[in-house]
Amino acid sequence: MKIIIADFIYTPDGFIKNQAIAFNDTIVAIDTPEALQTRYKDAKTHHTEANSVLYPGFINTHVHLEFSANKTALQYGSFMPWLHSVIEQRDTLLASCDNATMKQACESMLRSGITTFGAISSFGTELEVCEQTPQRVVFFNELIGSNAAYADMLYGDFTQRLEASMHCVKNSRITPAIAIHSPYSVHPVLLHKAIGLAKQHTLQLSAHFLESQAERDWLEKGEGEFKPFFEKFFNTSTPVTTIEEFIHAFDTYPTHFTHCVQASKEELEYLINKGHSVAHCPRSNRYLGVGRLAIEHLLDAKFSVATDGLSSNDSLNLFDELRAALMLHHQAPIDKLATRLIHAVTSDAADILRLNCGKIAVGKNADFAVVTLPETPKREEEIALWTILQTKEVSEVYIEGEKYV
């Protein structure tokens, strides 16, 4: 048994003072330090630094590790030039992204307090690294393929990767899952087979959705910037599905939709009413010039804030992402938005991924991130704001009660 004492603890009821946590691999009790030390006389007690805030470990629901070697190879500013640069540079970037590079990416996430992440895997190359990293990993095996002629081959490759993630070493913290690349790149036959597979095995499901105006123009009218792209690379001028067909395919299974920048208010409401959730990636959206997610339509629903991958970002630091969200959504009161964003990367994200973490509550996994502020907060209602603005890296990280930072 261990006891940790911090100046403030972030709980589902808000920030509390003069309390401590007793834990082993899960949280056993929350009470005053004196009460816990009396109850657990043999427990080792740890006092965090002055002005520290104890949070549940942060959760990054959507990251691509396979392109972690990218620095300046890809073109930012607009979605289609970026996509063309990904195709041109893909082989070089994948060859450069060895296990050491991906391990470094995982370590950088850990230093920003990320104890759980959702890895979107196109090729399965990061599975070994995800088995070795101390973090929890929801391993989203990605399905892609819009050409019916290659459907069986692509689905076979996808299921092989899925099976590999389902047979990871028992001491790893990997949860196998399924990702649908996007409505424009996955044939409806493959889509329905993958959703059926997710239902059969009760797997988490994720999908990129309406990231750019080009995607919307293509799905609605078969026109726009995607038309010459599909004519050049896939010899087709007709989209394989529509927006409505795509979202209705998920009606009976909760799914985490990523980006949704070009989704209308009605479409966002539809997703929420069907029990789905949204991953918001503000820096990726800005760097690719796709617009702003109307986060104001999601504040009363479950959503997460995620970094996406280094193919469309400059870091995997969650505090960098949260600061970007504060700046992007300038219409919202900054202190209230900060509190909502912290909720999004803790309890909301855990609920979305159906994991027993994300909250400081008895019975939850003992996953913690300790943030040390430069001075005592003058107003407790601004602790979340100062956490986001003043933090580059956390002071301590625990996963299942073991200290890793």
LOTI-48053 format. One record per residue (C-alpha): residue number from 1; x, y, z negated. Coordinates in steps of 0.1 Angstrom, whole numbers, plus 5000, padded with zeros to 4 digits. Each point is the difference from the previous one (the first is absolute). Example, Ala and Ser with C-alpha at 12.3 -4.5 7.8 and 13.67 -1.06 7.14 Angstrom:
BEGIN
@nr=1 c1=5123 c2=4955 c3=4922
@nr=2 c1=5014 c2=5034 c3=5007
***
This chain:
BEGIN
@nr=1 c1=5000 c2=5000 c3=5000
@nr=2 c1=5011 c2=5035 c3=5008
@nr=3 c1=4987 c2=5035 c3=4991
@nr=4 c1=5005 c2=5031 c3=5021
@nr=5 c1=4993 c2=5035 c3=4987
@nr=6 c1=4996 c2=5031 c3=5022
@nr=7 c1=4988 c2=5035 c3=4995
@nr=8 c1=4971 c2=4994 c3=5023
@nr=9 c1=4984 c2=4969 c3=5014
@nr=10 c1=4978 c2=5001 c3=5031
@nr=11 c1=4969 c2=4978 c3=4995
@nr=12 c1=4967 c2=4996 c3=5018
@nr=13 c1=4986 c2=5025 c3=4976
@nr=14 c1=5027 c2=5026 c3=5007
@nr=15 c1=5033 c2=5009 c3=4982
@nr=16 c1=5002 c2=4991 c3=4964
@nr=17 c1=5026 c2=5009 c3=4973
@nr=18 c1=5013 c2=4984 c3=4968
@nr=19 c1=4995 c2=4965 c3=5014
@nr=20 c1=5022 c2=4971 c3=5009
@nr=21 c1=4997 c2=4968 c3=5020
@nr=22 c1=5008 c2=4964 c3=4988
@nr=23 c1=5008 c2=4977 c3=5029
@nr=24 c1=5016 c2=4969 c3=5013
@nr=25 c1=4993 c2=4993 c3=5036
@nr=26 c1=4965 c2=5015 c3=4995
@nr=27 c1=4988 c2=5029 c3=4978
@nr=28 c1=4990 c2=4985 c3=4967
@nr=29 c1=4989 c2=5030 c3=4980
@nr=30 c1=4998 c2=5038 c3=5000
@nr=31 c1=5001 c2=5018 c3=4967
@nr=32 c1=5021 c2=5024 c3=4979
@nr=33 c1=5037 c2=4992 c3=4998
@nr=34 c1=4996 c2=4993 c3=4962
@nr=35 c1=4971 c2=4976 c3=5005
@nr=36 c1=5018 c2=4980 c3=5027
@nr=37 c1=5032 c2=4998 c3=4981
@nr=38 c1=4982 c2=4988 c3=4969
@nr=39 c1=4980 c2=4974 c3=5021
@nr=40 c1=5031 c2=4988 c3=5020
@nr=41 c1=5028 c2=5002 c3=4975
@nr=42 c1=5025 c2=4981 c3=5022
@nr=43 c1=4993 c2=5020 c3=5031
@nr=44 c1=5028 c2=5021 c3=5016
@nr=45 c1=4990 c2=5037 c3=5000
@nr=46 c1=5011 c2=5023 c3=5028
@nr=47 c1=4995 c2=5038 c3=4999
@nr=48 c1=5001 c2=5017 c3=5034
@nr=49 c1=5017 c2=5033 c3=5005
@nr=50 c1=4984 c2=5032 c3=4988
@nr=51 c1=4972 c2=5014 c3=5022
@nr=52 c1=4994 c2=4966 c3=5016
@nr=53 c1=4968 c2=4988 c3=5015
@nr=54 c1=4993 c2=4962 c3=5002
@nr=55 c1=4980 c2=4991 c3=5031
@nr=56 c1=4990 c2=4966 c3=5014
@nr=57 c1=5023 c2=4991 c3=5028
@nr=58 c1=4993 c2=5018 c3=5032
@nr=59 c1=4986 c2=4982 c3=5031
@nr=60 c1=5009 c2=5007 c3=5036
@nr=61 c1=4973 c2=4982 c3=5019
@nr=62 c1=5014 c2=5004 c3=5035
@nr=63 c1=5037 c2=4998 c3=5011
@nr=64 c1=5018 c2=4986 c3=5030
@nr=65 c1=5035 c2=4988 c3=4990
@nr=66 c1=5010 c2=4986 c3=5034
@nr=67 c1=5008 c2=5035 c3=5014
@nr=68 c1=5020 c2=5012 c3=4969
@nr=69 c1=5031 c2=5005 c3=5022
@nr=70 c1=4984 c2=5030 c3=5017
@nr=71 c1=5015 c2=5034 c3=4994
@nr=72 c1=4998 c2=5021 c3=5031
@nr=73 c1=4993 c2=4974 c3=5027
@nr=74 c1=4962 c2=5006 c3=5003
@nr=75 c1=4983 c2=5031 c3=5013
@nr=76 c1=4977 c2=5019 c3=4976
@nr=77 c1=4974 c2=5027 c3=5007
@nr=78 c1=4974 c2=4981 c3=5020
@nr=79 c1=4986 c2=4965 c3=4999
@nr=80 c1=5005 c2=4988 c3=5036
@nr=81 c1=5037 c2=5012 c3=5003
@nr=82 c1=5007 c2=4983 c3=4967
@nr=83 c1=4984 c2=4968 c3=5012
@nr=84 c1=5020 c2=5000 c3=5032
@nr=85 c1=5032 c2=5006 c3=4980
@nr=86 c1=4991 c2=4970 c3=4977
@nr=87 c1=4997 c2=4978 c3=5031
@nr=88 c1=5033 c2=5013 c3=5014
@nr=89 c1=5019 c2=4997 c3=4967
@nr=90 c1=4983 c2=4970 c3=4985
@nr=91 c1=5026 c2=4973 c3=5007
@nr=92 c1=5029 c2=5023 c3=4989
@nr=93 c1=4982 c2=5010 c3=4967
@nr=94 c1=4990 c2=4964 c3=4992
@nr=95 c1=5035 c2=4987 c3=5006
@nr=96 c1=5014 c2=5028 c3=4977
@nr=97 c1=4975 c2=4992 c3=4972
@nr=98 c1=5017 c2=4972 c3=4982
@nr=99 c1=4991 c2=4987 c3=4965
@nr=100 c1=5024 c2=5025 c3=4984
@nr=101 c1=4982 c2=5029 c3=5016
@nr=102 c1=4966 c2=4987 c3=4990
@nr=103 c1=5012 c2=4992 c3=4964
@nr=104 c1=5012 c2=5036 c3=4998
@nr=105 c1=4965 c2=5012 c3=5010
@nr=106 c1=4985 c2=4978 c3=4973
@nr=107 c1=5024 c2=5014 c3=4974
@nr=108 c1=4992 c2=5036 c3=5010
@nr=109 c1=4963 c2=4993 c3=4994
@nr=110 c1=5008 c2=4985 c3=4966
@nr=111 c1=5019 c2=5031 c3=4990
@nr=112 c1=4968 c2=5021 c3=5007
@nr=113 c1=4980 c2=4977 c3=4977
@nr=114 c1=4985 c2=4978 c3=5027
@nr=115 c1=4995 c2=4966 c3=4983
@nr=116 c1=4976 c2=4986 c3=5027
@nr=117 c1=4999 c2=5006 c3=5038
@nr=118 c1=4981 c2=4987 c3=5030
@nr=119 c1=5025 c2=4989 c3=5027
@nr=120 c1=4986 c2=5001 c3=5035
@nr=121 c1=5019 c2=4974 c3=5018
@nr=122 c1=5000 c2=4997 c3=5038
@nr=123 c1=5027 c2=4974 c3=5004
@nr=124 c1=5005 c2=4985 c3=4965
@nr=125 c1=5037 c2=5010 c3=4999
@nr=126 c1=4996 c2=5017 c3=4965
@nr=127 c1=4985 c2=4970 c3=4983
@nr=128 c1=5033 c2=4989 c3=4984
@nr=129 c1=5006 c2=5035 c3=4986
@nr=130 c1=4965 c2=5002 c3=4987
@nr=131 c1=5005 c2=4966 c3=4982
@nr=132 c1=5032 c2=5014 c3=4983
@nr=133 c1=4988 c2=5035 c3=4991
@nr=134 c1=4987 c2=5003 c3=4964
@nr=135 c1=4968 c2=5018 c3=5011
@nr=136 c1=4967 c2=4985 c3=5007
@nr=137 c1=4994 c2=4998 c3=5037
@nr=138 c1=4968 c2=4995 c3=5019
@nr=139 c1=5014 c2=4986 c3=5032
@nr=140 c1=4977 c2=5011 c3=5029
@nr=141 c1=5008 c2=4978 c3=5030
@nr=142 c1=4990 c2=5022 c3=5029
@nr=143 c1=4980 c2=4987 c3=5030
@nr=144 c1=5004 c2=5018 c3=5033
@nr=145 c1=4990 c2=4990 c3=5036
@nr=146 c1=4973 c2=5015 c3=5023
@nr=147 c1=5007 c2=4977 c3=5030
@nr=148 c1=4976 c2=4970 c3=5000
@nr=149 c1=5025 c2=4980 c3=5021
@nr=150 c1=5025 c2=5000 c3=4972
@nr=151 c1=4975 c2=4997 c3=4971
@nr=152 c1=5008 c2=4964 c3=4990
@nr=153 c1=5037 c2=5006 c3=5000
@nr=154 c1=4998 c2=5032 c3=4980
@nr=155 c1=4976 c2=4985 c3=4975
@nr=156 c1=5022 c2=4970 c3=4996
@nr=157 c1=5030 c2=5022 c3=4992
@nr=158 c1=4979 c2=5020 c3=4975
@nr=159 c1=4987 c2=4969 c3=4982
@nr=160 c1=5036 c2=4986 c3=4997
@nr=161 c1=5011 c2=5032 c3=4984
@nr=162 c1=4970 c2=5000 c3=4977
@nr=163 c1=5007 c2=4964 c3=4989
@nr=164 c1=5036 c2=5009 c3=4993
@nr=165 c1=4989 c2=5028 c3=4976
@nr=166 c1=4975 c2=4976 c3=4984
@nr=167 c1=5029 c2=4976 c3=4991
@nr=168 c1=5024 c2=5025 c3=4984
@nr=169 c1=5020 c2=4990 c3=4970
@nr=170 c1=4978 c2=4997 c3=4969
@nr=171 c1=5020 c2=5025 c3=4980
@nr=172 c1=4996 c2=5027 c3=5026
@nr=173 c1=4972 c2=5026 c3=4995
@nr=174 c1=4987 c2=4997 c3=5036
@nr=175 c1=4963 c2=5000 c3=5008
@nr=176 c1=4993 c2=4989 c3=5037
@nr=177 c1=4976 c2=5023 c3=5019
@nr=178 c1=4989 c2=5009 c3=5036
@nr=179 c1=5003 c2=5032 c3=5019
@nr=180 c1=4983 c2=5009 c3=5032
@nr=181 c1=5022 c2=5023 c3=5020
@nr=182 c1=4973 c2=5022 c3=5015
@nr=183 c1=4967 c2=5000 c3=5020
@nr=184 c1=5019 c2=5007 c3=5033
@nr=185 c1=5026 c2=4973 c3=4996
@nr=186 c1=4981 c2=4970 c3=4987
@nr=187 c1=4975 c2=4980 c3=5022
@nr=188 c1=4966 c2=4995 c3=4983
@nr=189 c1=5004 c2=4962 c3=5002
@nr=190 c1=5032 c2=5003 c3=4980
@nr=191 c1=4985 c2=5025 c3=4976
@nr=192 c1=4971 c2=4978 c3=4991
@nr=193 c1=5022 c2=4969 c3=4995
@nr=194 c1=5023 c2=5020 c3=4977
@nr=195 c1=4971 c2=5014 c3=4979
@nr=196 c1=4986 c2=4964 c3=4998
@nr=197 c1=5035 c2=4989 c3=4987
@nr=198 c1=5000 c2=5027 c3=4974
@nr=199 c1=4966 c2=4990 c3=4988
@nr=200 c1=5010 c2=4963 c3=4999
@nr=201 c1=5031 c2=5006 c3=4978
@nr=202 c1=4987 c2=5031 c3=4982
@nr=203 c1=5029 c2=5021 c3=5014
@nr=204 c1=5004 c2=5038 c3=4999
@nr=205 c1=4992 c2=5016 c3=5033
@nr=206 c1=5015 c2=5032 c3=5015
@nr=207 c1=4996 c2=5019 c3=5033
@nr=208 c1=5014 c2=5031 c3=5017
@nr=209 c1=4970 c2=5021 c3=5011
@nr=210 c1=4995 c2=5032 c3=5020
@nr=211 c1=5035 c2=5013 c3=4993
@nr=212 c1=5000 c2=5024 c3=5030
@nr=213 c1=4977 c2=5018 c3=5024
@nr=214 c1=5016 c2=4979 c3=5028
@nr=215 c1=4986 c2=4969 c3=4983
@nr=216 c1=4965 c2=5015 c3=4997
@nr=217 c1=5000 c2=5012 c3=5036
@nr=218 c1=5010 c2=4965 c3=5012
@nr=219 c1=4974 c2=4982 c3=4979
@nr=220 c1=4972 c2=5023 c3=5007
@nr=221 c1=5005 c2=5008 c3=5037
@nr=222 c1=5029 c2=4979 c3=5014
@nr=223 c1=5018 c2=5033 c3=5006
@nr=224 c1=5027 c2=5022 c3=4986
@nr=225 c1=5037 c2=4994 c3=4993
@nr=226 c1=4995 c2=4963 c3=4994
@nr=227 c1=4987 c2=4993 c3=5035
@nr=228 c1=5034 c2=5003 c3=5018
@nr=229 c1=5016 c2=4982 c3=4971
@nr=230 c1=4978 c2=4969 c3=5004
@nr=231 c1=5002 c2=5002 c3=5038
@nr=232 c1=5038 c2=5000 c3=4999
@nr=233 c1=5006 c2=4974 c3=4973
@nr=234 c1=4969 c2=4978 c3=5001
@nr=235 c1=4986 c2=5005 c3=5035
@nr=236 c1=4965 c2=5009 c3=4987
@nr=237 c1=4979 c2=5031 c3=5000
@nr=238 c1=4973 c2=4988 c3=4977
@nr=239 c1=5000 c2=4999 c3=4961
@nr=240 c1=4993 c2=4966 c3=4985
@nr=241 c1=4975 c2=5013 c3=4974
@nr=242 c1=4983 c2=5031 c3=4988
@nr=243 c1=5001 c2=5019 c3=4967
@nr=244 c1=4966 c2=4986 c3=4990
@nr=245 c1=5008 c2=4964 c3=5009
@nr=246 c1=5033 c2=5002 c3=4981
@nr=247 c1=4987 c2=5013 c3=4967
@nr=248 c1=4969 c2=4978 c3=5001
@nr=249 c1=5023 c2=4969 c3=5002
@nr=250 c1=5011 c2=5008 c3=4964
@nr=251 c1=4965 c2=5005 c3=4986
@nr=252 c1=5000 c2=4969 c3=4978
@nr=253 c1=5036 c2=5002 c3=4987
@nr=254 c1=5017 c2=5029 c3=4981
@nr=255 c1=5029 c2=5014 c3=5020
@nr=256 c1=5027 c2=5027 c3=4994
@nr=257 c1=4999 c2=5023 c3=5030
@nr=258 c1=5032 c2=5020 c3=5006
@nr=259 c1=5001 c2=5036 c3=5013
@nr=260 c1=4964 c2=5006 c3=5011
@nr=261 c1=5011 c2=5036 c3=5009
@nr=262 c1=4977 c2=5002 c3=5030
@nr=263 c1=4970 c2=4983 c3=4983
@nr=264 c1=4969 c2=5021 c3=4997
@nr=265 c1=4983 c2=5007 c3=4967
@nr=266 c1=4973 c2=4975 c3=5010
@nr=267 c1=5026 c2=4973 c3=5008
@nr=268 c1=5018 c2=5006 c3=4967
@nr=269 c1=4967 c2=4998 c3=4981
@nr=270 c1=4991 c2=4968 c3=5019
@nr=271 c1=5033 c2=4984 c3=4990
@nr=272 c1=4996 c2=5010 c3=4963
@nr=273 c1=4964 c2=4988 c3=4999
@nr=274 c1=5012 c2=4966 c3=5013
@nr=275 c1=5024 c2=4996 c3=4972
@nr=276 c1=5032 c2=5009 c3=5020
@nr=277 c1=5028 c2=5024 c3=4989
@nr=278 c1=5025 c2=5023 c3=5017
@nr=279 c1=5038 c2=5003 c3=4999
@nr=280 c1=5010 c2=5036 c3=5004
@nr=281 c1=5035 c2=5007 c3=5014
@nr=282 c1=5004 c2=5038 c3=5001
@nr=283 c1=5036 c2=5002 c3=5012
@nr=284 c1=4997 c2=4974 c3=5027
@nr=285 c1=4969 c2=5018 c3=5013
@nr=286 c1=5018 c2=5034 c3=5000
@nr=287 c1=5032 c2=4986 c3=5017
@nr=288 c1=4980 c2=4983 c3=5027
@nr=289 c1=4977 c2=5031 c3=5005
@nr=290 c1=4968 c2=4981 c3=4997
@nr=291 c1=4981 c2=5024 c3=4976
@nr=292 c1=4988 c2=5000 c3=4964
@nr=293 c1=4979 c2=4973 c3=4984
@nr=294 c1=4969 c2=5017 c3=4985
@nr=295 c1=5008 c2=4988 c3=4965
@nr=296 c1=4972 c2=5021 c3=4986
@nr=297 c1=4976 c2=4973 c3=5013
@nr=298 c1=5018 c2=4973 c3=4980
@nr=299 c1=5005 c2=5016 c3=4966
@nr=300 c1=4971 c2=4981 c3=4985
@nr=301 c1=5010 c2=4967 c3=5016
@nr=302 c1=5031 c2=4977 c3=4997
@nr=303 c1=5030 c2=5010 c3=5021
@nr=304 c1=5037 c2=4997 c3=4998
@nr=305 c1=5030 c2=5022 c3=5009
@nr=306 c1=5027 c2=4981 c3=5019
@nr=307 c1=5033 c2=5008 c3=5016
@nr=308 c1=4996 c2=4980 c3=5032
@nr=309 c1=5034 c2=4989 c3=5013
@nr=310 c1=5033 c2=5018 c3=5009
@nr=311 c1=4989 c2=4998 c3=5036
@nr=312 c1=4978 c2=5030 c3=4992
@nr=313 c1=5014 c2=5014 c3=4968
@nr=314 c1=5033 c2=5013 c3=4985
@nr=315 c1=4997 c2=4981 c3=4967
@nr=316 c1=4981 c2=4973 c3=4981
@nr=317 c1=4999 c2=5022 c3=4969
@nr=318 c1=4964 c2=5001 c3=4987
@nr=319 c1=5005 c2=5034 c3=4983
@nr=320 c1=5011 c2=5015 c3=5034
@nr=321 c1=4967 c2=4986 c3=5014
@nr=322 c1=4979 c2=5014 c3=4971
@nr=323 c1=5015 c2=5035 c3=5004
@nr=324 c1=4992 c2=4999 c3=5037
@nr=325 c1=4964 c2=4992 c3=4991
@nr=326 c1=4999 c2=5029 c3=4977
@nr=327 c1=5012 c2=5023 c3=5027
@nr=328 c1=4979 c2=4985 c3=5028
@nr=329 c1=4967 c2=5003 c3=4982
@nr=330 c1=5003 c2=5036 c3=4990
@nr=331 c1=4962 c2=5005 c3=4997
@nr=332 c1=4998 c2=4979 c3=4968
@nr=333 c1=5008 c2=5013 c3=4965
@nr=334 c1=5036 c2=4989 c3=4995
@nr=335 c1=4998 c2=4987 c3=4965
@nr=336 c1=4969 c2=4979 c3=5006
@nr=337 c1=5014 c2=4987 c3=5033
@nr=338 c1=5032 c2=4990 c3=4982
@nr=339 c1=4980 c2=4980 c3=4975
@nr=340 c1=4980 c2=4983 c3=5027
@nr=341 c1=5031 c2=4991 c3=5019
@nr=342 c1=5016 c2=4983 c3=4970
@nr=343 c1=4968 c2=4980 c3=4996
@nr=344 c1=5003 c2=4991 c3=5037
@nr=345 c1=5035 c2=4984 c3=4996
@nr=346 c1=4992 c2=4982 c3=4968
@nr=347 c1=4965 c2=4987 c3=4992
@nr=348 c1=4984 c2=5005 c3=5034
@nr=349 c1=5029 c2=4983 c3=5018
@nr=350 c1=4999 c2=4971 c3=4976
@nr=351 c1=4963 c2=4996 c3=5005
@nr=352 c1=5004 c2=5002 c3=5037
@nr=353 c1=5026 c2=4972 c3=5000
@nr=354 c1=4981 c2=4980 c3=4974
@nr=355 c1=5030 c2=4999 c3=4976
@nr=356 c1=5002 c2=4998 c3=4962
@nr=357 c1=5020 c2=5032 c3=4997
@nr=358 c1=4996 c2=5038 c3=5006
@nr=359 c1=4985 c2=5007 c3=4966
@nr=360 c1=5013 c2=5004 c3=4964
@nr=361 c1=4975 c2=4977 c3=4984
@nr=362 c1=5001 c2=4968 c3=4979
@nr=363 c1=5004 c2=4969 c3=5022
@nr=364 c1=5015 c2=5018 c3=5030
@nr=365 c1=5035 c2=4991 c3=5012
@nr=366 c1=5027 c2=5020 c3=4982
@nr=367 c1=5011 c2=5019 c3=5031
@nr=368 c1=5011 c2=5035 c3=4989
@nr=369 c1=5017 c2=5031 c3=5014
@nr=370 c1=5014 c2=5026 c3=4976
@nr=371 c1=5002 c2=5036 c3=5013
@nr=372 c1=5021 c2=5025 c3=4980
@nr=373 c1=4989 c2=5036 c3=5003
@nr=374 c1=5025 c2=5029 c3=4996
@nr=375 c1=4981 c2=5014 c3=4971
@nr=376 c1=4968 c2=4995 c3=4979
@nr=377 c1=4969 c2=5007 c3=5021
@nr=378 c1=4982 c2=5031 c3=4988
@nr=379 c1=4966 c2=4987 c3=5012
@nr=380 c1=4992 c2=4963 c3=4999
@nr=381 c1=4976 c2=5003 c3=5029
@nr=382 c1=5030 c2=5009 c3=5023
@nr=383 c1=5021 c2=4969 c3=4991
@nr=384 c1=4992 c2=4983 c3=5033
@nr=385 c1=5009 c2=5031 c3=5019
@nr=386 c1=5034 c2=5005 c3=4982
@nr=387 c1=5006 c2=4963 c3=5005
@nr=388 c1=4997 c2=5003 c3=5038
@nr=389 c1=5018 c2=5033 c3=5003
@nr=390 c1=5029 c2=4993 c3=4976
@nr=391 c1=5008 c2=4964 c3=5007
@nr=392 c1=5025 c2=4986 c3=5026
@nr=393 c1=5007 c2=4967 c3=4983
@nr=394 c1=4985 c2=4984 c3=4969
@nr=395 c1=5020 c2=4993 c3=4968
@nr=396 c1=4990 c2=4964 c3=4994
@nr=397 c1=4981 c2=4973 c3=5018
@nr=398 c1=4985 c2=4968 c3=4986
@nr=399 c1=4985 c2=4971 c3=5019
@nr=400 c1=4982 c2=4973 c3=4980
@nr=401 c1=5018 c2=5014 c3=4969
@nr=402 c1=5035 c2=4997 c3=5014
@nr=403 c1=5020 c2=5032 c3=5004
@nr=404 c1=5014 c2=5006 c3=5035
@nr=405 c1=5009 c2=5037 c3=4999
***
